[in-house]
Amino acid sequence: MSDILKITDLHVAVEGKAILRGVNLTIRRGETHALMGPNGSGKSTLGNAVMGHPGYEVTGGKMELSGADVLAMDATERSRAGIFMAFQRPMAIPGVKMAEFLRHATTNVRNPDRKEGEELIPMRQFRKELMEKMEQLRMDPEFARRYVNDGFSGGEMKRAEILQMAMLRPSFAILDETDSGLDVDAVKLASQSIAQIGREAGGGKEMGILIITHHDKLLDHNRPDFTHVMLGGKIVETGGVELAHELYTEGYDRIRSAYPDAAAAEQEMAEEVAAS
């Protein structure tokens, strides 16, 4: 399993518009990082670029997974190498049951060299583990028989993403606003579950976790080793958990004043969006 995810001077464009403008970030397994910033600052773009979403064009920089060139991998290879992302707005897959989806995905991630048609994880072993994880997340067993995200509420989608993380046991997990759309009790459960799942990661090491959030409640049980602030497509400041609390309670006025170039880039990005 890989131990370091390193992003160096990453530039990313979407539909020809520059979004990320030189992001530097290093995450080690066992570390928890929080990424905060105003809407449109590039947080979700970073996550999608790390996962290899085809709509996000990397125009410069490097991305390495313990020395391996991540940019040379497609999204499937990145997943099998140990990178996972819980999406802010997951896609529905009508006709594909959660259990079927998870059995195939789990088999392929745990056995990266598996070829299509080769044996899957034995059903008895898979079902036992799946039911244990669903019980941990307080999910109805019937959930496994439903089609992936089809007709799910916002909260059900977020719990389904956490369930995938629990089963896939990645080296690095990116959680894109997993707390959005959840009530207070659901956020508390999500926070507790993420912390427990992170400690139970495979390979004898905890996950490296990047939590993208606007709030600090998801961090209650996932105290960040580092909190990063993104503004205008760059990480402009890094601190500890106290920085996350400051941003949640006081907003970004201090950050904009302290980093005028990034604030100008933020304004430029907002004008481009408004004009498109």
C-alpha positions as CSV (number, residue, x, y, z in Angstrom):
1,M,0.0,0.0,0.0
2,S,1.1,3.5,-0.7
3,D,2.2,5.9,2.1
4,I,2.4,9.4,0.7
5,L,0.2,11.3,-1.7
6,K,2.1,14.4,-2.9
7,I,0.7,17.2,-5.1
8,T,3.1,19.7,-6.5
9,D,2.3,23.0,-8.3
10,L,-1.0,21.5,-9.7
11,H,-2.8,23.6,-12.3
12,V,-6.2,22.5,-13.5
13,A,-8.7,23.9,-16.0
14,V,-12.4,23.2,-16.5
15,E,-13.8,23.9,-20.0
16,G,-10.8,26.1,-20.7
17,K,-11.1,28.1,-17.5
18,A,-8.2,28.0,-15.0
19,I,-9.4,26.8,-11.6
20,L,-6.4,25.5,-9.7
21,R,-3.4,27.8,-10.0
22,G,-0.6,26.0,-8.3
23,V,-1.7,23.7,-5.5
24,N,0.9,22.1,-3.2
25,L,-0.3,19.4,-0.7
26,T,1.3,16.4,0.9
27,I,-0.8,13.8,2.8
28,R,0.7,10.8,4.6
29,R,-1.2,7.8,5.7
30,G,-2.5,8.2,9.3
31,E,-2.9,12.0,8.8
32,T,-6.2,13.9,8.7
33,H,-6.3,17.1,6.7
34,A,-9.2,19.6,6.5
35,L,-9.6,21.7,3.3
36,M,-11.8,24.8,3.7
37,G,-12.5,27.8,1.5
38,P,-15.3,29.9,0.0
39,N,-17.6,28.5,-2.6
40,G,-15.8,28.4,-6.0
41,S,-12.3,28.4,-4.6
42,G,-11.4,25.1,-6.2
43,K,-11.9,22.5,-3.3
44,S,-14.0,20.1,-5.3
45,T,-11.9,20.6,-8.4
46,L,-8.9,19.4,-6.4
47,G,-10.7,16.2,-5.4
48,N,-11.9,15.5,-8.9
49,A,-8.5,16.1,-10.4
50,V,-6.9,13.7,-7.9
51,M,-9.4,11.0,-8.9
52,G,-8.8,11.6,-12.6
53,H,-12.2,12.9,-13.6
54,P,-12.0,13.4,-17.4
55,G,-13.7,16.8,-17.2
56,Y,-10.8,18.3,-15.3
57,E,-7.7,19.1,-17.4
58,V,-4.4,19.1,-15.6
59,T,-2.4,21.8,-17.3
60,G,0.7,21.7,-15.1
61,G,2.3,20.2,-12.0
62,K,2.8,16.7,-10.6
63,M,0.9,14.2,-8.5
64,E,2.7,11.3,-7.0
65,L,1.6,8.3,-4.9
66,S,4.8,7.1,-3.1
67,G,6.8,8.1,-6.1
68,A,4.4,6.7,-8.8
69,D,3.1,9.1,-11.3
70,V,-0.6,9.5,-10.6
71,L,-1.2,11.6,-13.7
72,A,-0.2,8.6,-15.8
73,M,-3.0,6.5,-14.3
74,D,-6.7,6.6,-15.3
75,A,-9.4,6.7,-12.7
76,T,-9.7,2.9,-12.4
77,E,-5.9,2.6,-11.8
78,R,-6.0,5.4,-9.2
79,S,-8.8,3.6,-7.3
80,R,-6.9,0.3,-7.4
81,A,-3.8,2.0,-6.2
82,G,-5.6,3.1,-3.1
83,I,-7.2,6.5,-3.7
84,F,-10.9,7.0,-3.0
85,M,-13.3,9.9,-3.2
86,A,-16.7,10.3,-1.6
87,F,-18.5,12.6,-4.0
88,Q,-20.5,15.7,-3.1
89,R,-23.2,14.7,-5.6
90,P,-22.9,11.0,-6.3
91,M,-24.4,9.6,-9.5
92,A,-27.3,7.2,-9.5
93,I,-26.9,3.9,-11.3
94,P,-30.3,2.4,-11.9
95,G,-30.4,-1.3,-12.3
96,V,-27.2,-2.0,-10.3
97,K,-27.8,-3.1,-6.7
98,M,-25.5,-1.7,-3.9
99,A,-24.4,-5.2,-2.8
100,E,-23.5,-6.2,-6.4
101,F,-21.7,-2.9,-7.0
102,L,-19.7,-3.2,-3.8
103,R,-18.8,-6.8,-4.3
104,H,-17.2,-6.1,-7.7
105,A,-15.5,-2.9,-6.6
106,T,-14.2,-4.4,-3.4
107,T,-12.8,-7.4,-5.2
108,N,-11.1,-5.2,-7.8
109,V,-9.5,-2.9,-5.3
110,R,-8.3,-5.6,-3.0
111,N,-7.0,-7.6,-6.0
112,P,-5.8,-5.0,-8.5
113,D,-4.5,-7.6,-10.9
114,R,-7.9,-9.3,-11.3
115,K,-9.1,-9.8,-14.8
116,E,-12.8,-9.5,-15.8
117,G,-14.4,-12.9,-15.4
118,E,-12.2,-14.0,-12.6
119,E,-13.6,-15.0,-9.2
120,L,-15.1,-12.4,-6.9
121,I,-14.7,-12.3,-3.1
122,P,-16.7,-15.3,-1.8
123,M,-20.3,-14.3,-1.2
124,R,-20.4,-15.5,2.4
125,Q,-17.2,-13.6,3.3
126,F,-18.4,-10.5,1.5
127,R,-21.9,-10.5,3.0
128,K,-20.6,-10.9,6.5
129,E,-18.3,-7.9,6.2
130,L,-20.9,-5.8,4.4
131,M,-23.5,-6.5,7.1
132,E,-21.0,-5.6,9.8
133,K,-20.2,-2.2,8.1
134,M,-23.9,-1.4,7.5
135,E,-24.7,-2.1,11.2
136,Q,-21.8,0.2,12.2
137,L,-23.4,2.9,10.0
138,R,-26.9,2.1,11.3
139,M,-28.1,1.2,7.8
140,D,-31.1,-1.0,7.2
141,P,-30.0,-4.3,5.6
142,E,-32.5,-3.7,2.8
143,F,-30.3,-0.8,1.7
144,A,-28.0,-3.4,0.1
145,R,-30.8,-4.5,-2.3
146,R,-31.5,-1.0,-3.6
147,Y,-30.1,0.4,-6.8
148,V,-27.0,2.6,-6.3
149,N,-28.1,6.1,-5.3
150,D,-31.4,5.6,-7.3
151,G,-34.1,7.5,-5.3
152,F,-31.7,8.0,-2.4
153,S,-32.2,11.0,-0.1
154,G,-29.2,13.3,0.3
155,G,-28.3,11.6,3.7
156,E,-28.6,8.1,2.2
157,M,-26.2,9.0,-0.6
158,K,-23.7,10.3,1.9
159,R,-23.9,7.2,4.0
160,A,-23.6,5.0,0.9
161,E,-20.3,6.9,0.1
162,I,-19.0,6.2,3.6
163,L,-20.1,2.5,3.2
164,Q,-18.0,2.3,0.0
165,M,-15.0,3.8,1.9
166,A,-15.4,1.2,4.6
167,M,-15.5,-1.7,2.2
168,L,-12.8,-0.5,-0.2
169,R,-10.3,0.4,2.7
170,P,-8.3,2.9,0.6
171,S,-4.9,4.3,1.5
172,F,-6.2,7.8,0.9
173,A,-9.8,9.1,1.1
174,I,-11.1,12.4,-0.1
175,L,-14.4,13.4,1.4
176,D,-16.1,16.2,-0.5
177,E,-18.6,17.9,1.8
178,T,-19.9,14.6,3.2
179,D,-21.7,16.6,5.9
180,S,-23.8,18.6,3.5
181,G,-27.5,17.8,3.6
182,L,-27.2,15.9,6.9
183,D,-28.9,16.8,10.1
184,V,-27.0,17.2,13.4
185,D,-27.4,13.6,14.5
186,A,-26.4,12.3,11.0
187,V,-23.3,14.5,10.9
188,K,-22.3,13.2,14.4
189,L,-22.7,9.6,13.2
190,A,-20.8,10.3,10.0
191,S,-18.0,11.9,11.9
192,Q,-17.7,9.0,14.3
193,S,-17.9,6.4,11.4
194,I,-15.2,8.1,9.3
195,A,-12.9,8.2,12.3
196,Q,-13.4,4.5,13.1
197,I,-13.2,3.4,9.5
198,G,-10.0,5.4,9.0
199,R,-8.4,3.6,11.9
200,E,-9.4,0.2,10.5
201,A,-7.8,0.7,7.1
202,G,-6.0,-2.3,5.6
203,G,-2.3,-2.9,5.4
204,G,-1.8,-2.2,9.2
205,K,-1.9,1.5,8.7
206,E,-4.6,4.2,9.0
207,M,-5.9,6.1,6.1
208,G,-4.8,9.5,5.0
209,I,-7.9,11.5,4.9
210,L,-8.7,14.9,3.3
211,I,-12.0,16.3,4.5
212,I,-13.4,19.1,2.3
213,T,-15.9,21.0,4.4
214,H,-17.5,24.4,5.1
215,H,-18.2,23.5,8.8
216,D,-16.3,22.1,11.7
217,K,-18.7,19.4,13.0
218,L,-17.4,16.7,10.8
219,L,-14.0,17.3,12.5
220,D,-15.3,16.6,16.0
221,H,-14.1,13.0,15.8
222,N,-11.6,13.6,13.0
223,R,-9.3,16.3,14.5
224,P,-7.2,17.5,11.6
225,D,-3.5,17.4,11.9
226,F,-3.5,20.2,9.3
227,T,-6.2,22.7,8.2
228,H,-5.7,24.2,4.8
229,V,-7.4,27.3,3.4
230,M,-8.0,27.5,-0.4
231,L,-8.6,30.9,-2.0
232,G,-8.5,31.7,-5.7
233,G,-7.4,28.2,-6.7
234,K,-4.4,28.0,-4.3
235,I,-3.8,26.8,-0.7
236,V,-2.8,30.1,0.9
237,E,-2.6,29.2,4.6
238,T,-2.2,26.1,6.7
239,G,-2.7,25.7,10.5
240,G,-4.2,23.3,13.0
241,V,-7.8,22.6,14.2
242,E,-8.0,26.1,15.6
243,L,-7.9,27.5,12.1
244,A,-10.9,25.4,11.1
245,H,-12.8,26.8,14.1
246,E,-11.8,30.3,13.1
247,L,-13.0,29.9,9.5
248,Y,-16.3,28.4,10.6
249,T,-17.1,31.2,13.1
250,E,-15.5,34.2,11.5
251,G,-15.5,33.5,7.7
252,Y,-12.8,34.5,5.2
253,D,-12.4,38.3,5.6
254,R,-9.0,37.9,7.3
255,I,-7.8,35.5,4.7
256,R,-8.8,37.8,1.8
257,S,-7.1,40.7,3.4
258,A,-3.9,38.7,4.1
259,Y,-3.7,37.3,0.6
260,P,-4.8,40.0,-1.9
261,D,-3.4,38.2,-5.0
262,A,-5.5,35.1,-4.2
263,A,-8.5,37.3,-3.4
264,A,-8.1,39.0,-6.8
265,A,-8.0,35.5,-8.5
266,E,-11.2,34.6,-6.6
267,Q,-12.9,37.7,-8.0
268,E,-11.6,36.9,-11.5
269,M,-13.0,33.3,-11.3
270,A,-16.3,34.5,-10.1
271,E,-16.6,36.9,-13.0
272,E,-15.7,34.2,-15.5
273,V,-18.5,32.0,-14.0
274,A,-21.0,34.8,-14.2
275,A,-20.1,35.6,-17.8
276,S,-20.4,31.9,-18.9
